[in-house]
């Protein structure tokens, strides 16, 4: 019997809006750095800061 292949972990990026304080999670994208500013908030158009980058394994 063959062992099933392990899937690579999927990293996620956590963002927090500096204006309305909403938190969001999306898939990690190239160039994401913790505590850097990224896209604008979809709710209030404020700046969103990356608070955490987290790798999740897909088992
Ligand atoms: Zn906002």
PDB file of the backbone (N, CA, C, O) and the ligand in Angstrom, with CONECT records:
HET     ZN  A 101       1
ATOM      1  N   UNK A   1       0.830  -1.222   0.000  1.00  0.00           N
ATOM      2  CA  UNK A   1       0.000   0.000   0.000  1.00  0.00           C
ATOM      3  C   UNK A   1       0.855   1.260   0.000  1.00  0.00           C
ATOM      4  O   UNK A   1       1.840   1.359   0.732  1.00  0.00           O
ATOM      5  N   UNK A   2       0.475   2.194  -0.810  1.00  0.00           N
ATOM      6  CA  UNK A   2       1.212   3.462  -0.877  1.00  0.00           C
ATOM      7  C   UNK A   2       0.686   4.463   0.154  1.00  0.00           C
ATOM      8  O   UNK A   2      -0.510   4.558   0.427  1.00  0.00           O
ATOM      9  N   UNK A   3       1.626   5.183   0.694  1.00  0.00           N
ATOM     10  CA  UNK A   3       1.220   6.265   1.601  1.00  0.00           C
ATOM     11  C   UNK A   3       0.674   7.428   0.771  1.00  0.00           C
ATOM     12  O   UNK A   3       1.227   7.760  -0.277  1.00  0.00           O
ATOM     13  N   UNK A   4      -0.376   8.022   1.227  1.00  0.00           N
ATOM     14  CA  UNK A   4      -0.911   9.168   0.475  1.00  0.00           C
ATOM     15  C   UNK A   4       0.013  10.371   0.656  1.00  0.00           C
ATOM     16  O   UNK A   4       0.591  10.586   1.721  1.00  0.00           O
ATOM     17  N   UNK A   5       0.126  11.125  -0.395  1.00  0.00           N
ATOM     18  CA  UNK A   5       1.015  12.294  -0.363  1.00  0.00           C
ATOM     19  C   UNK A   5       0.448  13.380   0.532  1.00  0.00           C
ATOM     20  O   UNK A   5      -0.758  13.624   0.571  1.00  0.00           O
ATOM     21  N   UNK A   6       1.348  14.018   1.243  1.00  0.00           N
ATOM     22  CA  UNK A   6       0.916  15.143   2.080  1.00  0.00           C
ATOM     23  C   UNK A   6       0.780  16.389   1.221  1.00  0.00           C
ATOM     24  O   UNK A   6       1.660  16.718   0.426  1.00  0.00           O
ATOM     25  N   UNK A   7      -0.316  17.057   1.393  1.00  0.00           N
ATOM     26  CA  UNK A   7      -0.498  18.302   0.658  1.00  0.00           C
ATOM     27  C   UNK A   7       0.290  19.414   1.347  1.00  0.00           C
ATOM     28  O   UNK A   7       0.428  19.423   2.570  1.00  0.00           O
ATOM     29  N   UNK A   8       0.801  20.345   0.555  1.00  0.00           N
ATOM     30  CA  UNK A   8       1.539  21.450   1.171  1.00  0.00           C
ATOM     31  C   UNK A   8       0.608  22.316   2.010  1.00  0.00           C
ATOM     32  O   UNK A   8      -0.586  22.429   1.732  1.00  0.00           O
ATOM     33  N   UNK A   9       1.175  22.915   3.030  1.00  0.00           N
ATOM     34  CA  UNK A   9       0.341  23.771   3.873  1.00  0.00           C
ATOM     35  C   UNK A   9      -0.010  25.049   3.131  1.00  0.00           C
ATOM     36  O   UNK A   9       0.765  25.541   2.311  1.00  0.00           O
ATOM     37  N   UNK A  10      -1.172  25.571   3.428  1.00  0.00           N
ATOM     38  CA  UNK A  10      -1.634  26.803   2.794  1.00  0.00           C
ATOM     39  C   UNK A  10      -1.491  27.950   3.775  1.00  0.00           C
ATOM     40  O   UNK A  10      -2.163  27.965   4.805  1.00  0.00           O
ATOM     41  N   UNK A  11      -0.637  28.902   3.480  1.00  0.00           N
ATOM     42  CA  UNK A  11      -0.508  30.029   4.400  1.00  0.00           C
ATOM     43  C   UNK A  11      -1.638  31.034   4.242  1.00  0.00           C
ATOM     44  O   UNK A  11      -2.140  31.263   3.142  1.00  0.00           O
ATOM     45  N   UNK A  12      -2.026  31.623   5.357  1.00  0.00           N
ATOM     46  CA  UNK A  12      -3.057  32.655   5.358  1.00  0.00           C
ATOM     47  C   UNK A  12      -2.504  33.954   5.921  1.00  0.00           C
ATOM     48  O   UNK A  12      -1.597  33.949   6.753  1.00  0.00           O
ATOM     49  N   UNK A  13      -3.049  35.041   5.466  1.00  0.00           N
ATOM     50  CA  UNK A  13      -2.666  36.363   5.943  1.00  0.00           C
ATOM     51  C   UNK A  13      -3.850  36.958   6.698  1.00  0.00           C
ATOM     52  O   UNK A  13      -4.972  36.976   6.193  1.00  0.00           O
ATOM     53  N   UNK A  14      -3.591  37.446   7.915  1.00  0.00           N
ATOM     54  CA  UNK A  14      -4.620  38.098   8.712  1.00  0.00           C
ATOM     55  C   UNK A  14      -4.424  39.604   8.644  1.00  0.00           C
ATOM     56  O   UNK A  14      -3.314  40.111   8.802  1.00  0.00           O
ATOM     57  N   UNK A  15      -5.514  40.302   8.408  1.00  0.00           N
ATOM     58  CA  UNK A  15      -5.459  41.752   8.237  1.00  0.00           C
ATOM     59  C   UNK A  15      -6.372  42.429   9.243  1.00  0.00           C
ATOM     60  O   UNK A  15      -7.395  41.875   9.646  1.00  0.00           O
ATOM     61  N   UNK A  16      -5.986  43.641   9.645  1.00  0.00           N
ATOM     62  CA  UNK A  16      -6.869  44.420  10.514  1.00  0.00           C
ATOM     63  C   UNK A  16      -6.960  45.835   9.977  1.00  0.00           C
ATOM     64  O   UNK A  16      -5.953  46.468   9.663  1.00  0.00           O
ATOM     65  N   UNK A  17      -8.181  46.311   9.879  1.00  0.00           N
ATOM     66  CA  UNK A  17      -8.386  47.676   9.400  1.00  0.00           C
ATOM     67  C   UNK A  17      -8.003  48.656  10.501  1.00  0.00           C
ATOM     68  O   UNK A  17      -8.394  48.478  11.655  1.00  0.00           O
ATOM     69  N   UNK A  18      -7.248  49.677  10.156  1.00  0.00           N
ATOM     70  CA  UNK A  18      -6.811  50.667  11.134  1.00  0.00           C
ATOM     71  C   UNK A  18      -7.911  51.669  11.457  1.00  0.00           C
ATOM     72  O   UNK A  18      -7.806  52.403  12.440  1.00  0.00           O
ATOM     73  N   UNK A  19      -8.952  51.711  10.656  1.00  0.00           N
ATOM     74  CA  UNK A  19     -10.031  52.678  10.885  1.00  0.00           C
ATOM     75  C   UNK A  19     -11.215  52.055  11.615  1.00  0.00           C
ATOM     76  O   UNK A  19     -11.632  52.559  12.657  1.00  0.00           O
ATOM     77  N   UNK A  20     -11.757  50.973  11.082  1.00  0.00           N
ATOM     78  CA  UNK A  20     -12.958  50.402  11.695  1.00  0.00           C
ATOM     79  C   UNK A  20     -12.655  49.135  12.497  1.00  0.00           C
ATOM     80  O   UNK A  20     -13.556  48.544  13.093  1.00  0.00           O
ATOM     81  N   UNK A  21     -11.376  48.719  12.510  1.00  0.00           N
ATOM     82  CA  UNK A  21     -10.897  47.610  13.362  1.00  0.00           C
ATOM     83  C   UNK A  21     -11.449  46.247  12.980  1.00  0.00           C
ATOM     84  O   UNK A  21     -11.375  45.300  13.763  1.00  0.00           O
ATOM     85  N   UNK A  22     -11.997  46.147  11.792  1.00  0.00           N
ATOM     86  CA  UNK A  22     -12.487  44.841  11.354  1.00  0.00           C
ATOM     87  C   UNK A  22     -11.287  43.943  11.038  1.00  0.00           C
ATOM     88  O   UNK A  22     -10.265  44.425  10.548  1.00  0.00           O
ATOM     89  N   UNK A  23     -11.405  42.655  11.315  1.00  0.00           N
ATOM     90  CA  UNK A  23     -10.341  41.698  11.023  1.00  0.00           C
ATOM     91  C   UNK A  23     -10.756  40.817   9.864  1.00  0.00           C
ATOM     92  O   UNK A  23     -11.911  40.405   9.755  1.00  0.00           O
ATOM     93  N   UNK A  24      -9.806  40.537   9.010  1.00  0.00           N
ATOM     94  CA  UNK A  24     -10.096  39.678   7.861  1.00  0.00           C
ATOM     95  C   UNK A  24      -8.986  38.677   7.660  1.00  0.00           C
ATOM     96  O   UNK A  24      -7.866  38.859   8.139  1.00  0.00           O
ATOM     97  N   UNK A  25      -9.308  37.624   6.949  1.00  0.00           N
ATOM     98  CA  UNK A  25      -8.343  36.576   6.640  1.00  0.00           C
ATOM     99  C   UNK A  25      -8.426  36.298   5.161  1.00  0.00           C
ATOM    100  O   UNK A  25      -9.515  36.188   4.597  1.00  0.00           O
ATOM    101  N   UNK A  26      -7.253  36.184   4.523  1.00  0.00           N
ATOM    102  CA  UNK A  26      -7.261  35.788   3.117  1.00  0.00           C
ATOM    103  C   UNK A  26      -6.037  34.928   2.867  1.00  0.00           C
ATOM    104  O   UNK A  26      -5.159  34.810   3.722  1.00  0.00           O
ATOM    105  N   UNK A  27      -5.988  34.334   1.696  1.00  0.00           N
ATOM    106  CA  UNK A  27      -4.827  33.520   1.356  1.00  0.00           C
ATOM    107  C   UNK A  27      -3.597  34.400   1.216  1.00  0.00           C
ATOM    108  O   UNK A  27      -3.667  35.524   0.718  1.00  0.00           O
ATOM    109  N   UNK A  28      -2.475  33.867   1.663  1.00  0.00           N
ATOM    110  CA  UNK A  28      -1.215  34.586   1.587  1.00  0.00           C
ATOM    111  C   UNK A  28      -0.865  34.896   0.141  1.00  0.00           C
ATOM    112  O   UNK A  28      -1.031  34.062  -0.749  1.00  0.00           O
ATOM    113  N   UNK A  29      -0.385  36.093  -0.071  1.00  0.00           N
ATOM    114  CA  UNK A  29       0.082  36.477  -1.400  1.00  0.00           C
ATOM    115  C   UNK A  29       1.542  36.872  -1.311  1.00  0.00           C
ATOM    116  O   UNK A  29       2.021  37.332  -0.275  1.00  0.00           O
ATOM    117  N   UNK A  30       2.242  36.681  -2.429  1.00  0.00           N
ATOM    118  CA  UNK A  30       3.651  37.055  -2.498  1.00  0.00           C
ATOM    119  C   UNK A  30       3.840  38.507  -2.078  1.00  0.00           C
ATOM    120  O   UNK A  30       3.123  39.390  -2.548  1.00  0.00           O
ATOM    121  N   UNK A  31       4.794  38.753  -1.203  1.00  0.00           N
ATOM    122  CA  UNK A  31       5.080  40.130  -0.806  1.00  0.00           C
ATOM    123  C   UNK A  31       4.395  40.543   0.482  1.00  0.00           C
ATOM    124  O   UNK A  31       4.620  41.645   0.983  1.00  0.00           O
ATOM    125  N   UNK A  32       3.553  39.656   1.028  1.00  0.00           N
ATOM    126  CA  UNK A  32       2.913  39.972   2.302  1.00  0.00           C
ATOM    127  C   UNK A  32       3.945  39.953   3.420  1.00  0.00           C
ATOM    128  O   UNK A  32       4.684  38.980   3.569  1.00  0.00           O
ATOM    129  N   UNK A  33       3.998  41.015   4.198  1.00  0.00           N
ATOM    130  CA  UNK A  33       4.925  41.110   5.319  1.00  0.00           C
ATOM    131  C   UNK A  33       4.135  41.572   6.548  1.00  0.00           C
ATOM    132  O   UNK A  33       3.316  42.488   6.471  1.00  0.00           O
ATOM    133  N   UNK A  34       4.400  40.913   7.687  1.00  0.00           N
ATOM    134  CA  UNK A  34       3.691  41.273   8.914  1.00  0.00           C
ATOM    135  C   UNK A  34       3.962  42.740   9.259  1.00  0.00           C
ATOM    136  O   UNK A  34       5.088  43.224   9.142  1.00  0.00           O
ATOM    137  N   UNK A  35       2.915  43.426   9.681  1.00  0.00           N
ATOM    138  CA  UNK A  35       2.915  44.855  10.074  1.00  0.00           C
ATOM    139  C   UNK A  35       3.108  45.808   8.899  1.00  0.00           C
ATOM    140  O   UNK A  35       3.389  46.990   9.097  1.00  0.00           O
ATOM    141  N   UNK A  36       2.959  45.302   7.680  1.00  0.00           N
ATOM    142  CA  UNK A  36       2.976  46.222   6.549  1.00  0.00           C
ATOM    143  C   UNK A  36       1.539  46.543   6.146  1.00  0.00           C
ATOM    144  O   UNK A  36       0.614  45.779   6.421  1.00  0.00           O
ATOM    145  N   UNK A  37       1.376  47.671   5.500  1.00  0.00           N
ATOM    146  CA  UNK A  37       0.053  48.081   5.032  1.00  0.00           C
ATOM    147  C   UNK A  37      -0.223  47.391   3.704  1.00  0.00           C
ATOM    148  O   UNK A  37       0.666  47.228   2.867  1.00  0.00           O
ATOM    149  N   UNK A  38      -1.454  46.999   3.538  1.00  0.00           N
ATOM    150  CA  UNK A  38      -1.809  46.326   2.300  1.00  0.00           C
ATOM    151  C   UNK A  38      -3.050  46.993   1.707  1.00  0.00           C
ATOM    152  O   UNK A  38      -3.186  48.215   1.776  1.00  0.00           O
ATOM    153  N   UNK A  39      -3.937  46.219   1.136  1.00  0.00           N
ATOM    154  CA  UNK A  39      -5.057  46.829   0.412  1.00  0.00           C
ATOM    155  C   UNK A  39      -5.983  47.610   1.340  1.00  0.00           C
ATOM    156  O   UNK A  39      -5.915  47.466   2.560  1.00  0.00           O
ATOM    157  N   UNK A  40      -6.834  48.424   0.764  1.00  0.00           N
ATOM    158  CA  UNK A  40      -7.795  49.190   1.546  1.00  0.00           C
ATOM    159  C   UNK A  40      -8.924  48.289   2.026  1.00  0.00           C
ATOM    160  O   UNK A  40      -9.251  47.280   1.402  1.00  0.00           O
ATOM    161  N   UNK A  41      -9.503  48.679   3.144  1.00  0.00           N
ATOM    162  CA  UNK A  41     -10.632  47.969   3.726  1.00  0.00           C
ATOM    163  C   UNK A  41     -11.824  48.027   2.781  1.00  0.00           C
ATOM    164  O   UNK A  41     -12.112  49.067   2.188  1.00  0.00           O
ATOM    165  N   UNK A  42     -12.518  46.886   2.646  1.00  0.00           N
ATOM    166  CA  UNK A  42     -13.672  46.876   1.744  1.00  0.00           C
ATOM    167  C   UNK A  42     -14.897  47.504   2.404  1.00  0.00           C
ATOM    168  O   UNK A  42     -15.867  47.831   1.721  1.00  0.00           O
ATOM    169  N   UNK A  43     -14.861  47.674   3.718  1.00  0.00           N
ATOM    170  CA  UNK A  43     -16.010  48.239   4.423  1.00  0.00           C
ATOM    171  C   UNK A  43     -15.942  49.760   4.539  1.00  0.00           C
ATOM    172  O   UNK A  43     -16.934  50.448   4.299  1.00  0.00           O
ATOM    173  N   UNK A  44     -14.769  50.284   4.909  1.00  0.00           N
ATOM    174  CA  UNK A  44     -14.697  51.727   5.174  1.00  0.00           C
ATOM    175  C   UNK A  44     -13.629  52.415   4.325  1.00  0.00           C
ATOM    176  O   UNK A  44     -13.467  53.632   4.409  1.00  0.00           O
ATOM    177  N   UNK A  45     -12.900  51.654   3.511  1.00  0.00           N
ATOM    178  CA  UNK A  45     -11.862  52.202   2.645  1.00  0.00           C
ATOM    179  C   UNK A  45     -10.631  52.697   3.425  1.00  0.00           C
ATOM    180  O   UNK A  45      -9.799  53.426   2.885  1.00  0.00           O
ATOM    181  N   UNK A  46     -10.528  52.298   4.688  1.00  0.00           N
ATOM    182  CA  UNK A  46      -9.339  52.618   5.483  1.00  0.00           C
ATOM    183  C   UNK A  46      -8.187  51.699   5.118  1.00  0.00           C
ATOM    184  O   UNK A  46      -8.342  50.767   4.329  1.00  0.00           O
ATOM    185  N   UNK A  47      -7.032  51.975   5.701  1.00  0.00           N
ATOM    186  CA  UNK A  47      -5.858  51.139   5.437  1.00  0.00           C
ATOM    187  C   UNK A  47      -5.911  49.876   6.283  1.00  0.00           C
ATOM    188  O   UNK A  47      -6.270  49.912   7.460  1.00  0.00           O
ATOM    189  N   UNK A  48      -5.545  48.757   5.662  1.00  0.00           N
ATOM    190  CA  UNK A  48      -5.488  47.505   6.399  1.00  0.00           C
ATOM    191  C   UNK A  48      -4.047  47.097   6.638  1.00  0.00           C
ATOM    192  O   UNK A  48      -3.216  47.163   5.732  1.00  0.00           O
ATOM    193  N   UNK A  49      -3.753  46.675   7.859  1.00  0.00           N
ATOM    194  CA  UNK A  49      -2.405  46.251   8.214  1.00  0.00           C
ATOM    195  C   UNK A  49      -2.381  44.737   8.418  1.00  0.00           C
ATOM    196  O   UNK A  49      -3.315  44.159   8.975  1.00  0.00           O
ATOM    197  N   UNK A  50      -1.310  44.110   7.962  1.00  0.00           N
ATOM    198  CA  UNK A  50      -1.138  42.672   8.167  1.00  0.00           C
ATOM    199  C   UNK A  50      -0.718  42.442   9.615  1.00  0.00           C
ATOM    200  O   UNK A  50       0.299  42.969  10.065  1.00  0.00           O
ATOM    201  N   UNK A  51      -1.504  41.655  10.336  1.00  0.00           N
ATOM    202  CA  UNK A  51      -1.200  41.417  11.746  1.00  0.00           C
ATOM    203  C   UNK A  51      -0.542  40.068  11.972  1.00  0.00           C
ATOM    204  O   UNK A  51       0.163  39.877  12.962  1.00  0.00           O
ATOM    205  N   UNK A  52      -0.767  39.133  11.061  1.00  0.00           N
ATOM    206  CA  UNK A  52      -0.278  37.776  11.293  1.00  0.00           C
ATOM    207  C   UNK A  52      -0.254  37.015   9.976  1.00  0.00           C
ATOM    208  O   UNK A  52      -1.121  37.205   9.123  1.00  0.00           O
ATOM    209  N   UNK A  53       0.737  36.160   9.818  1.00  0.00           N
ATOM    210  CA  UNK A  53       0.754  35.238   8.677  1.00  0.00           C
ATOM    211  C   UNK A  53       0.834  33.843   9.269  1.00  0.00           C
ATOM    212  O   UNK A  53       1.691  33.546  10.102  1.00  0.00           O
ATOM    213  N   UNK A  54      -0.069  33.007   8.825  1.00  0.00           N
ATOM    214  CA  UNK A  54      -0.288  31.737   9.498  1.00  0.00           C
ATOM    215  C   UNK A  54      -0.361  30.610   8.474  1.00  0.00           C
ATOM    216  O   UNK A  54      -1.110  30.704   7.502  1.00  0.00           O
ATOM    217  N   UNK A  55       0.403  29.556   8.682  1.00  0.00           N
ATOM    218  CA  UNK A  55       0.372  28.418   7.782  1.00  0.00           C
ATOM    219  C   UNK A  55      -0.541  27.331   8.297  1.00  0.00           C
ATOM    220  O   UNK A  55      -0.404  26.875   9.432  1.00  0.00           O
ATOM    221  N   UNK A  56      -1.463  26.922   7.470  1.00  0.00           N
ATOM    222  CA  UNK A  56      -2.446  25.914   7.855  1.00  0.00           C
ATOM    223  C   UNK A  56      -2.218  24.674   7.011  1.00  0.00           C
ATOM    224  O   UNK A  56      -2.191  24.767   5.784  1.00  0.00           O
ATOM    225  N   UNK A  57      -2.057  23.532   7.624  1.00  0.00           N
ATOM    226  CA  UNK A  57      -1.862  22.349   6.791  1.00  0.00           C
ATOM    227  C   UNK A  57      -3.208  21.752   6.409  1.00  0.00           C
ATOM    228  O   UNK A  57      -4.135  21.677   7.216  1.00  0.00           O
ATOM    229  N   UNK A  58      -3.282  21.329   5.152  1.00  0.00           N
ATOM    230  CA  UNK A  58      -4.547  20.816   4.631  1.00  0.00           C
ATOM    231  C   UNK A  58      -4.500  19.295   4.671  1.00  0.00           C
ATOM    232  O   UNK A  58      -4.032  18.661   3.725  1.00  0.00           O
ATOM    233  N   UNK A  59      -4.968  18.727   5.727  1.00  0.00           N
ATOM    234  CA  UNK A  59      -4.938  17.280   5.842  1.00  0.00           C
ATOM    235  C   UNK A  59      -6.278  16.675   5.436  1.00  0.00           C
ATOM    236  O   UNK A  59      -6.441  15.455   5.470  1.00  0.00           O
TER     237      UNK A  59
HETATM  238 ZN    ZN A 101     -12.374  49.418   7.715  1.00  0.00          ZN
END
